[in-house]
Amino acid sequence: RNVIMNDILKKIDIIWLFITFLGCLQGLIGYQYILGWLLGCLISYICYIRIKLVSKKVLINKVAKGVQASFGINYILMAIGLIIAAKWSNYCNVFSCFLGLLSIKISIYITEIT
């Protein structure tokens, strides 16, 4: 079962890298779009890694201690990314940052379909 889970996680990582690369094509429009996209993707991936670590701890310890706090921290990270993009809108696009925050979610959906 662990081998299957590792394969799924690797597939999500590969699809995320591909989606991130495709999103970088927004750079043809303007550098603000690509910087917002990369900021959103980076924060999304950090949240994804945090969820994986918390999930492993919950499965090993069989105690869901700190799960709500972890999700709260993830939401704070996402809010910080959007605030950064809004504050420095000359350098980052808020909408592409928001789409970047959805990159892991899109990767998981694509993994489920295939």
N, C-alpha and C positions, 0 to 999 in steps of 0.2 A: 504494500500500500504506500509506503514511503517513497519508493522508486517512482510510482505513478505520480505522486504529488510533486516530486522534484522535476519530473518531465513537464508537468503542467506549468510550474513556476518558471522554468527555463523558456517555455514557449511564450508565456506572457512577457518575459523580459525581451525576447527577440522581436515580438510584435510591437512592443513599446518603442524599441530602438528604431524600427522601421517607420512607425507613425511619427516619431520625433524627427527623423530625417525628412519625411514628407512635409511636415510642418515647417521645416527650415526653408522650404521653397518659397515661403511667404517673404523671404528676404528680397525677392525680386521686386516686390511692391515697395518696400521700405525697411530700413533697419529697425524701426520701432516695432514692427510686427514680429520680426524674428527674435528680438530681445524679450518681448513679452511672452512669446511662445516658449522660449527656452526657460524663462523664469517659472512659468506655470508648469512645464514638464519636470523641472528640477524639484519643485516643491511637491508635485504629485508623486514622484518617485521616492522622495524622502518619506512621505506619508505611507506609501506602499511598503517600504522596508520596515517602518515602525509597526504596521499592522501585522506583517509576517512575524516579527520578533514577539509581539504581544500574544499572537495566536499560538506560537510554539510554547511560550511560558504557560499559557492557560492549559494547553493539552498535556504538558508534562506535569504540572502541579495540580491539575484538576480543580483549580480555584480561579474564579473570574475576578480576581482582585486587581483593581486598577484599570480595568478595561474602559470604563467611562472616562476616566481622566486621560487615558491615551487618545481616545477619540476627540476629547475636548482640545487636547494639544494639537491634533491634526487640523481641526477647524481653525484654531488660532493661527497655525502656520499658513493655511490657505488665505485667511483674512490678511495676514501680514503681506503675502505676495500681491494680493489685489490692491492693498493700500500703497505698497511701493510702486506698483504700476500706475496707480492713479496720481500719486504725488509727483512722480517724475514722468509725466506723460510725454515729454519731449523725447525721452529715450525708450520707453516701454509703452506698448499698446495694451489697454485694459482688457479689451475683448479677446485679443490673442492670448493674453495671460489666462483668462478664464477658460478658453478652449484648451490651453496647455494643462490646466488643472484637471481636465477631463480625460487626459491621454491614457492614464492607467485604466480608468473605467472602460474606455473604448477598447483597450487591449484585452481586458478580461471578457468583454462581450464577444469580440472576434474569436478569442480562444474557445469560448463556449459554442460558438456556431460551427467551428471547424473540427 
